Amino acid sequence: MSARSNFDRTLKEIQQDILRLGSLVEQAVYDSVQALVKLDVALAAQVIMGDEMIDELYMQIEEKCVRVIATQQPMARDLRVAVTGIKILLSLERMGDHCVDIARATMCLSGHPYTVKPVQYIPEMTNIVQQMVKDGLDAYVKRDVEKAAEMCAMDDEVDFIFNRIFRELIGCMKEDPTNVYQASYLLYVSRYIERIADHATNIGEAVIYLVTGERHELN
């Protein structure tokens, strides 16, 4: 097998590994919010334990990317492929961390049925975020700049819902001080989900850089 063929095969393996990591993160996003809505402590614990697999896979793929750069010394577009892989990896790993944060908040909220209305908007925001992650990874595989840009634009919808949740939770705390404990944790959770959307946007920016060689700030 030629050096070029071996190099291309390694890059393909890295892409498949990234998609596998992305699938784990997508599931973690869904499970963490389902646990929150249902106050399901067992599912929250599963999310926390599952993060070990995400972290382990992240380190394995990162090492593979670094090894390619160090041993193959790629230039131009090939170098962008490896660098973009590392950027996407980092965004996915941080998403996983925020899923753990959400799961831990669920642990703290367990045993206390929700008394504040804004919790109902969190799944709505999460649905958009999940679609962003999926579209971002699809754009990465297909090298689709247009899809990457469209996905990044969805971050505005997430920000809109986040701001609504923020205002309403503050209002709940002002109206009834007994809501402070619950509302405070939900503020953290909504912020974590908003940050996951930001990391998804980073993936879109990385895809655009990969294809065009140009850096765009879309967040």
N, C-alpha and C positions, 0 to 999 in steps of 0.2 A: 504494500500500500504506500502511495506517495505521501510526502510530508503534507501536501495541500489537502489530500483526501482525508488524512488523519486529523488535520486541523478542523476541517469542515464537519467531520463526524463529532468531534469534541464539542464544537459550538452547538450542534444540533442536540446533543445530550444535555448541555447546559440549559437550552431552551425548554426541553421536556421536563427537566428537574424544576425549573422555575414555575412551569405550569402546575406541577404536582404540589409545590409549595403554595401556589396561589389557590389551589383547590382546598387545601387545609385551612388557609386563612379565611376564605369565603365561608366555609362551614363554621369556623370559630365565630365570625361576625354574626351569623344567623343564630347559632346556639346561645351565644352570650346574651343577645337581646331577648330571645325566647325565655331564657332563664330569668331575666329581669322582669319581664312582663308577668310571668307566671309565678315569680318568686320561688323558682325551682332550685333549691340549694344543690341537689345532686347533679343537675345539669351544669350548674355554675362550677362545681368542683371538677367536672369532666373537662370543661373549657380550660381551667387552670392547669390540670395535669397534661392536657393535650398540647400546651404551649411548649413543653419540653421537646416534643417531636418537631415542632416548627423551628425551634432554636437549633436543634441538632441538624436538621436538613439545611437550614440557612447557612450554618458554618461549613457544612460539606460542600455546598454549591459555591460559596464564596471562595473557599480554598481552591476549588477547581478553576474558577475564573482567574484568580491570582496566578495559579500555576501556568495557565495558558499565556497570560501576559508576560510572565517571567521567562518561560522557555521558548515560546514561539516569536516573541517580540513583534507582535502584529503592528501594521501601519495603517493609517487612514481609516477606511470603513471597517476593517477587521478589528481595529482597536476600539472603535466606537461600539461594536457589538459586545465586546467583553466588558467595557466600562458601563454600558447601558445595563447589562446583566447585573452588575454589582449594585447599581442605583436602584433597580427594580427590587432586588433582593432586600435591600435595606428598608425600602418602603413597606414591603410585605411583612418583614419581621417586626417593624414598629406597629403595624396594624394588629398583629398578633398580641403584642404587649398591651395595646389598648383594650383588646377583648378580655384579657386577664383583669385589667382594671375594672371593666364593667362587671365581670363575674364576682370580683371581690366586693363591689358595691352591693350586688345582689345578696351576698352573704350578710352584709350589715343591715340590709332592709328586710331580711326574712323574718316572718312572724308578725309583721305589721301590714295588714291590708292597706292598699293605696287609698289615700283620702284626697289626693290632689289630681285635678283633671289633666294637666299637661302630659302625664305619662302616656296618654293615648296617642300623642303625636310622635313618640319615639320610634315605634315600628314603621311609621310612614317615612320618617327620615332615613331609617335603616334600609328600607327597600330601595331607595334611590342610591344609597351608598353601595349596596350589594351589586346593583346594576353597573355602577361606575367601575368597581373592581373587575367585574366580568368583562365589560367593554374594553377596559384598559389592557387586560391580558389578551383579548382577541385582537386588539389593534397591534399589540406587540408581535403576535404570531404572524399576522397578515401584513405587517409593516404599513398599516393604514393610517396615514396622517390625519385624514378627514375624520375618521372615527375617534381618534385620540383627542382631537380638538373638540368634537361634539361632547365627548365624555367629560372633558374638563369643564365645559360650560354648565354641566349639571351641578357643579359645586355651588352655583348661585342658588339653586333650589334648596340645597342642604342648608346653606347659610340663612336663607329666609325662614325655614322651619326652626332652625336653632335659635334665631333671634326671637321668634314667637314663643318658643318654650321658655327662653330666658325671662322674657317680660312677664309671662303668666306665672311662672314659679315665684318670681319676686313678689308679684301681686298676692299669691297664695300665702306667702310668709308674712306679708304686711297685714292681711286680713285676719289670720289666725296663727299666732306664734307656735301653736302645737304642730304646725306643718313644717317648721324650720328643719327638723332632722331629716325628714323624708325628702323635702324639696331640695335641700343642700346636696344630697347624694344624687338626685336626678339632674341637678345642674352639672355635676361632675360627669355623669354618664352622657348627657347630651353633648358636652364638650368633647368627650372621648370619641363619640361617633362623628362629630364635625371634623375632628383631627384625622380620622380614618379617611374621610372624603378628601382632605388635603393631601394625604399620602397617595391616594388614588390619582389625584391630579398630577402629582409628581411623576407617576408612571406614564401618564399621557405626555408630559413634557419630555420624558426620557425617550419615548417612542419617536416623537417629532425630531429630537436631536439625532437619534439613530438613523433615521431616514434622510434627513436634510443636512445634518451637520450644523444646524443652527439652534441656538438656545432661545427658548421662549418662556417668559414668565406668565403662566396662565392661572395661577392661584390668586 
